Amino acid sequence: MLFFSFFKTLVDHQVTVELKNDISIKGTLKSVDQFLNIKLDDIQVLEELKYPHLSSTKNVFIRGSVVRYVHLPAAAVDTNLLGGCHEERGGAAGFEGEVMIGVGEGWWVCVEEVDEY
């Protein structure tokens, strides 16, 4: 329930969801349920040329079991709310300033320091 509550605080924020089939979808988080299923509005597929069949799609419902990562803007995340179940990844190659959060169902949340999302 901790992660369900955590994700509920991120409704209406921009997130990028990376699926297990390597599709990355950026959009506005509209809802999440207790199974960590995710609803995104105003989506954009990051590799649109590779997945042209998704270019006309504006809203998606993503089953939680197919999610590999959820990338979140660092400003929107309160790591104190997570109660120490996150791992600071400072200094490692490719992980400078990121926080990885184990969620379950085999996927992770990656909190990134980015200039613009």
C-alpha positions as CSV (number, residue, x, y, z in Angstrom):
1,M,0.0,0.0,0.0
2,L,3.0,2.3,0.5
3,F,3.7,2.7,-3.2
4,F,0.0,3.0,-4.1
5,S,-0.2,5.9,-1.7
6,F,3.0,7.3,-3.1
7,F,1.8,7.2,-6.7
8,K,-1.5,8.8,-5.7
9,T,0.5,11.9,-4.6
10,L,1.9,12.2,-8.2
11,V,-1.4,12.5,-10.0
12,D,-1.3,15.3,-12.6
13,H,2.5,15.2,-12.9
14,Q,4.4,14.3,-16.1
15,V,5.9,10.8,-15.9
16,T,7.6,8.5,-18.4
17,V,6.7,4.8,-18.2
18,E,9.1,2.3,-19.7
19,L,7.4,-1.0,-20.6
20,K,8.9,-4.4,-20.6
21,N,8.7,-4.5,-24.4
22,D,11.0,-1.4,-24.5
23,I,8.3,1.2,-25.4
24,S,8.7,4.4,-23.4
25,I,5.5,6.5,-23.0
26,K,5.6,10.1,-21.6
27,G,2.3,11.5,-20.3
28,T,0.3,13.0,-17.5
29,L,-0.4,10.6,-14.7
30,K,-4.2,10.6,-14.2
31,S,-4.7,7.6,-12.0
32,V,-3.2,4.6,-10.4
33,D,-4.9,1.6,-8.6
34,Q,-3.8,-0.9,-5.9
35,F,-2.4,-3.2,-8.6
36,L,-0.2,-0.2,-9.8
37,N,-2.1,-0.1,-13.1
38,I,-1.4,3.4,-14.6
39,K,-3.6,5.7,-16.6
40,L,-1.8,8.4,-18.7
41,D,-3.3,11.3,-20.6
42,D,-1.8,13.4,-23.4
43,I,0.8,10.8,-24.2
44,Q,3.8,10.9,-26.4
45,V,5.8,7.8,-27.5
46,L,9.5,8.6,-27.1
47,E,10.5,6.6,-30.2
48,E,7.6,7.6,-32.4
49,L,9.3,6.5,-35.6
50,K,9.8,3.0,-34.2
51,Y,6.2,2.7,-33.1
52,P,4.1,4.7,-35.6
53,H,0.9,2.8,-34.7
54,L,0.9,4.6,-31.4
55,S,1.2,8.1,-32.9
56,S,-2.6,8.7,-32.9
57,T,-3.1,7.5,-29.3
58,K,-3.7,10.2,-26.7
59,N,-4.6,8.2,-23.6
60,V,-3.5,4.8,-22.3
61,F,-4.2,2.4,-19.5
62,I,-1.1,0.4,-18.6
63,R,-1.3,-2.9,-16.7
64,G,1.1,-2.7,-13.8
65,S,2.7,-6.1,-14.6
66,V,4.1,-4.8,-17.9
67,V,5.9,-1.8,-16.4
68,R,9.7,-1.9,-16.2
69,Y,10.4,1.6,-14.9
70,V,8.6,4.8,-14.1
71,H,10.7,8.0,-14.5
72,L,9.5,10.8,-12.3
73,P,10.6,14.4,-12.0
74,A,12.7,14.8,-8.8
75,A,10.8,17.9,-7.7
76,A,7.6,16.0,-7.4
77,V,8.9,13.2,-5.1
78,D,9.0,13.4,-1.4
79,T,11.6,10.7,-0.4
80,N,10.7,11.1,3.3
81,L,7.2,9.7,2.4
82,L,8.9,6.5,1.2
83,G,10.3,5.8,4.7
84,G,13.8,4.7,3.6
85,C,12.8,2.2,0.9
86,H,14.8,4.0,-1.7
87,E,18.5,3.7,-2.7
88,E,20.6,6.7,-3.5
89,R,22.7,6.1,-6.6
90,G,25.0,9.1,-6.6
91,G,28.3,8.8,-8.4
92,A,27.7,5.5,-10.3
93,A,28.0,5.7,-14.1
94,G,24.6,6.7,-15.5
95,F,23.0,7.2,-12.1
96,E,24.3,10.6,-11.0
97,G,21.7,12.1,-8.7
98,E,19.1,9.4,-9.3
99,V,17.0,7.6,-6.7
100,M,15.8,4.1,-7.4
101,I,12.7,2.8,-5.6
102,G,11.8,-0.9,-5.6
103,V,8.1,-1.2,-6.2
104,G,7.4,-4.9,-6.8
105,E,6.1,-6.8,-9.8
106,G,9.7,-6.6,-11.1
107,W,9.8,-2.9,-11.8
108,W,11.4,0.2,-10.3
109,V,10.8,3.9,-10.1
110,C,13.6,6.1,-11.3
111,V,13.6,9.7,-9.9
112,E,15.7,11.9,-12.1
113,E,17.2,15.3,-11.8
114,V,16.2,17.0,-15.1
115,D,16.1,20.6,-16.2
116,E,12.9,20.2,-18.1
117,Y,10.3,17.4,-18.2
